[in-house]
Amino acid sequence: MLSAIFLIQLLTSRQKIRFALLLILGVGTAAAVQCIDQKTATNETIIQAYEHNPADQLGMFGIERTAWNTGCMSTGCIPKTSADFC
């Protein structure tokens, strides 16, 4: 509601309205292009890289492979020492 009032105050001439519409169209086009790229290429590349070397991919985000994310805790195994936990 507030943004509509702001736009009414801001868009007072045909040129400003056309500029705003072109800006919205440009942002929408960029979002659509990124979505198509992600759907067709980027996701597949990331999946292939993860399947090739999961530890490296997780390391880029600061995630370490421990018993928590390898499934040991979910299966109920209990580590005997702290060295077994990692």
Buried (B, 14 or more C-beta within 10 A) or exposed (E): EEEEEEEEEEBEEEEEEEEEEEEEEEEEEEEEEEEEEEEEEEEEEEEEEEEEEEEEBBEEEEEEEEBEEEEBBEEEEEEEEEEEEE
